[in-house]
Amino acid sequence: MNENAPGPPGGLLLGSTLDFRERPLQYLSYLADAYGDIVHFRVGFQDWYLLSNPEHVWDVTVRRQDLFHKPQLAKRLWKPFLGRGIITTDGADWKKAHKLIRPGFHRDRIEAYGRTMVEFTERMLDRWEQGEQRDVHADLVALTLEIVAKTLFDTDVADDAAAVGEAMLVIQQVMADHIHLPLPLPAWWPSTANRRKVKALADIHGIVDRIIQERRAEGVDHGDLLGTLLSARDDEGAGMDDRQIRDEAMTLFFAGHETSSNALAWAWYLLSKHPEAADGCAQEIREQCGARDIQASDLRQLPYLDRVVKECMRIMPSVWVFMREPIEDVPMGDFVLPKGCNVLISPWVLQHDHRWFPDPERFDPDRFTKERESALPNGAFVPFAAGPRVCAGKAFAVMEMRLVLGTMLRRQVPTLVEGFEPDPVAELSLHPRGGLPIVVQQRMYPIPALRSMGALSHQD
């Protein structure tokens, strides 16, 4: 067995840092094409390994997941912002936290959140006026912020969305900058960016702490995720202290807001390019729901919408990369992943690989019919990672994607500003640089019968 996987030589001091930082999506795709399924490269003085074969991805995330923890790099990045939440812990601490949080994502509770998702989306659409130009990405950022605040804290932040959104934006920007720092800056460091970070954290922590204290004093379960955290008890009957609850709440707040808004924005962009798919979804929803609002219970009867959402997440995965770190030397294929290295898994690379998705740049929701999806190798489609550490809010996020997108498509035709093409930026998540300008076009006409065009020809 050869311990040294192939890869680019890189620079003497920085390795491949500049190439990776400047064009991460293109660079990772190049590495996989040029060097194969396991690629070794350096970022600074750290050894990184890109895995782009589903067999290896499944090995890391499922079969031998006990040998892989969250990397120190990720913990260093997230811990100043999210404390010891579920994202930044491993081993027994992670298992304990996951067990305490899991009831909040029970199917019955998740479906109850669906009413909020639809109601808030309708409220957003009521503000849109025919023919006006809007930044749909900004609208979706505000919408997902309002949804997660209501479902997490039973709080309507519509009036404070701008202030809270600004604080979250600062945190996201600073976290993205921290990726490239050898050491995190201490809180007292007198730079402008650091002062903005400290203020943003203080603002968000202050809001969350106040809500936790008010709810403890009230002693009533509002049926939200915070109620689950407050009532959670471990095997010894102990609950979480306020700091633990704040860390988990911050994690859920951040994860439930940032990646969802980007995923929805990319879906709206892709559907503007593929109006037959947008009309197909609208037709299916109309046949199922008639004139009433879409409901969580309808989703099982909307297979084409489900396929469209999956294809959007395949082509433009908001979570474009995730990482693991082996706790010992681990044989992988013909090579060895050394203890302590950074293992990089990129849904972008995997989901644009012609071996698993023929003609990968073509928009084809029917890749996700039951028959074709079941034929995919495990580890090929991983928009939420995989295995025990799959995103805890996956069911929440998938339902939100389908309900929000379905509600929008019932009333609107996705229409980009003429001549605009977005510039994808791969930072904490994949987002459109500078927003996503659209022209509001209300769906004022009967949706044509599309079965003859094939848009609805493969119902599951």
Buried (B, 14 or more C-beta within 10 A) or exposed (E): EEEEBBBBEBEEEBBBBEBBEEEBBEBBBBBBEEBBBBBBBBBBEBBBBBBBBBBBBBBBBBEBBEBBBBBEBBBBBBBBBBBBBBBBBBEEEBEBBBEBBEBBBEEEBBBBBBEBBBBBBBEBBEEBEEEEEBBBBBBBBBBBBBBBBBBBBBBEBBEBBEEBBEBBEBBBBBBBEBBEEEEBBEEEEEEEEBEBBBEBBEBBBEBBBEBBEEBEEEEEEBEBBBBBBBEBEEEEEEEBEEEBBBBBBBBBBBBBBBBBBBBBBBBBBBBBEBEBBBBBBBBBBBEBBEEEBBBBEBBEEBBBBBBBBBBBBBBBBBBBBBBBBBBEBBEBBEBBBBEBBBBBBBBBBBBBBEEBBEEBEEBBBBBBBEEEBEEBBBBBBBBBBBBEBEBBBEBBBBBBBBBBBBBBBBBBBBBBEEEBEBEBBBBBBBBBEEBBBBBBBEBEEEBEEBEEEEBBEBEE
